[in-house]
């Protein structure tokens, strides 16, 4: 009997499968399709201090082996999520929840995380530092080690929950950013967020996304994400949530071999809403094929 349990910075998950933020909302749509309690956890939609309508349409487009999106953190705001969505989550999912937190200033990040500190079912804060720093000319917090460290320290000062920093791949050296977060007190890191890309409509001769650029996700980015998980595992001692192009049980195993403790599934949910359920069902056979009784033994094995 294969043991699928993993320990994520002291939080026990029944398996390493986590639907990624932005592709699972606050869970209610998927709860109509299958029992969410089979999941290890899920990361809710990126939530900011104030409500956001997001970017103008069109903001999602298909591409070969993936998709482009520039949704723009559309969400009802942290207070509405705590008041409305959290009670609903408690009805449809009884495991540990990961709260994905966005922000456009140090103060906003800290305030959002302070408010979530007393939300019992939220066990991990996943801090998205791919947001633009409005006080630094719009450069993303996650593109600069100093800024990433500042957000980490600001959040750690207001919460006793484990803090995982979600890292952008749009940098020269993601391991440097991860080390800065670890040094500032992060309990873990999640990588990768989407790669920056664009497409042009040949008929209109205009970008297909109204925002011009969008985040590239889906199977096309898996090798990039895997390489970055490998590099960060070599650079830090804190646990890693691997994310980016994962769409099968074999992909989950590969991410764990590269160094991930748990794995998020993103764009694949939009193509097949049952993909996480299918992956969980197939993981024991993959583990048996790889000769492990505890799936946690896969983490980092490829480095040894």
N, C-alpha and C positions, 0 to 999 in steps of 0.2 A: 504494500500500500504506500503510494507516494505521498509524502507530506508537503503540501503546497504553502504552508505558512511561512511568512517572512517577518522580520522585525525591522521597522523603519523608524530609526531614531527613538526607540523605546515604545513605539506604537505597533502592536501586533496586528497584522493583516492575515486573513484566512488564505489569501493567495496574492501574488504580486501584480494582479491585473487591475488597472485604474483607468477608467475613461478620462480623457484629458479635458482640461478647461476649454470652453468655447465650442465643444462638440457635444456636450451633454446637458447644457442648460443647468437647471437646478434639479434635474432628474425626473420631473413629472411626465414628460413625453415618453421616456423609455420605460417607466413603471407600468405603462399600459401594455407593454409588449412582453416583459418577462420580470421575474422576481429579482429585484435589484440586490437582495441580500446575498446573492451568489458572488458579488463583486468583492475584491479586497478593500476597495474604497472607491470614491469618485471625487474628482476635482471640479468644484462648481464653476460656473461662468465667471470670468473676470469681473470683479466688483470694485467700483470706485466710490468716492465719498458722496458725490452728487449723481443724480440720474443722468444718463447719457443716451441720446438717440442714435449715436454712431454716425458713420460716414454716409454720404449720399449714395444712392443706387446708380448703376449696378456696383455691387461690392463683393460679389462672388462669381468666379468664372472657372469652368473646367479647363484642364490642360492635360497633356499626355502624362500618364502616371501620377496624377495628383490634381491639385486645385490651387487657385489663387484666392485669397480673401483679404478684404480691407474693411471688416465689419466696424471697427473703431470702438471696441469696448462698449457696445450697447448694453445697458443694464439699468435696473431701477434704483440703484444707489444703496449704500450699505445699510441705512436705517430700514428701508423697505424690505431688504433681504432678511434682516434679522427678525423683523416683525411678521412678515408674510411667508417667505420661502422656507425659513428654518423650521417652523412648525409643520409645514407640509412635508419637508424632507424626513422629519421624525416619523411620519406615518408610512413612508414608502421605502425607507432604508434605515437599518438599525445598526449599521457598522460605523466605523470612524470616518468622518468626512474631512476632506481637504478643502480649505477655503482659499481660492485664488484671489489675491488682492492686488489691485492696480492703484496707481497714484501719479500725480503730476508735480508733487513736491514732497520733501521729506516729511513735512507736517501732515500731509494727507495720508501717506503710507502709515505713519505712526498712529494717527487717530483711528484709521480703519482697523488696524490690528489691535489697538486698545479696546475698541468696541467688541471685537470678536473674542477677546480673552476670556470672557465669561459665558460664551456660547458652548455648552457642554459637549454637544455632539461633534463640534469642530475640534479635531485632535491635532491637525497640522495646518500651519499657515504657509501657503505657497505664494511667495511675493514676486510678482511679475515685474522685473526691472527692464523690460523692453519698452516701457512707457517713456515718452519724451519729457525731459526735465525743463519745465517752463521757465525756470530761473537761470538756465544755462544755454539759452538759444535754441532749445528744442532737441539737443543731443540726448539720445537715450541714456538713462542711468546705467544700463548694463554694458555700455560701450567703453566705460572708463573705470578702471579698478578703484580709484579713489571714491567716485560717486557710488559705485556698487557697495563698497565698504560702508559708506555713510548711511545708505538706506538700511543695510543689515544692522548696523549698530543702533539706529533710531528705532527699528522695529523690536529688536531684542530688549531694548530698555523698557518696553511697555507690555510685554507678554511673557508668560511662563510656558507657552506652548512651543513645540519644536517649530523652527523656522527654516523652510527650504526656499532658497533663492532660485527663481526660474530664469535661466540665462539665455541671452540672445546669441545666435550663431554668427551674427553679422559683425564679427570682430576679427582681429588678426590672431589673437592668442586667447582662446576661451579658458585655457588652464590658468592663465594669469588672473582672469576675473574670478574664477572659482577659488583660487588661493586667497585673493583679497577678501572674499566673502567668508571663507573659513577663518581667517585671521581676525575678522570683525565679530565672530561669534556664531555664524550660521551653523545650524544643526545638520544641514544637508543642502544639496543642490538638485535642481531639475533641469534637464537639458535634452533636446534643444527646443527653443521656440522656432517660429517659422523663418525661413530664409527670404530675404527681400528679392522680389522679382516683378516682372511686368510682361504683358502681351499687347500687341497692337492689332486692331480689327482692320483687315485689308480693305473692306468695303467702305468704312467710314474714315479710314486713315487716322483713327484716334485710339488711345489706350482703351482696352476693354473694361478696365476698372475706372470708375469715376475719379477715384483718388490717385490715379495714374499708376501707383505701385501697390503691391499687396504682398501678403505672406505666402510663400510656396510651401505646401505640405503634401503629404501622401507618399506612396512608395518611392518616388524619385529621390526623396531626401534621406532615405534610410541609411545608405552608406556614409553620408556626411555625418548624420547623428551618431552612428555607431563609432566612427572614428573619433568624434569629440568626446563621447562617453569614455572611450579607451584613454584618451589623453588626460582627461580630468581625473580618472581613477588613479593614474600614475602620479598625479600632482597633489591630491588631497587625501585625507583620512576619513572625512565625513561621508555618509551614504549618498548615493546617487539614484534619482529617479530618471530612467532613460525614456526618451520620447522623441518621436520623429519618424514617420513612415511605417510604424509597426502595424502589421495587419494579419499576423498569424502566430500560432503557438511557437513555431520555429523562430520567428523574429524575436519573440519574448526571450527565448532561450539564448539567442545570439546576443541580445542586449545585456543579459545577465552575465554571460561569459566575458563580455567586454568590461564589466564592472558595475552594472546596475543592480541595486537591491530590489527595486520594484520597477514596473514599466507602465507608462501611460499610452493609451491608444486614442488617437485623435481623429484625423480625417476619415479613417476606415469606418467609424461609426456613422458617418453621413452617407456612405455608400451601402453599408450593410448594418442596420441598427442592431442586429443580433451578433455582431462580430465578437464582442467581449465574452458573451455567453459561450460561443463556439470555441474561442481560444481557451477558456477555463476548462471546458470539457475535454479538450485535446492535450492539455499540458501534461497530465500523468503519463500518457503514452510517449510523449517526447522525452520526458525525464527518464522513463524506463529504457528508451533507446540510447540515452546518453549515460546510463548506468548510475544514476543518482537516486537515492531514496528521499532525500530532502532537497527541494528545489533551491533552497538558500545556498547549498553547496556549489551551485553554478557560478555565483557571483565572483567575478575576477579570475575564474579558473584559467582562462586563456592567457593570462599574464604569467602563470606558473608553468 
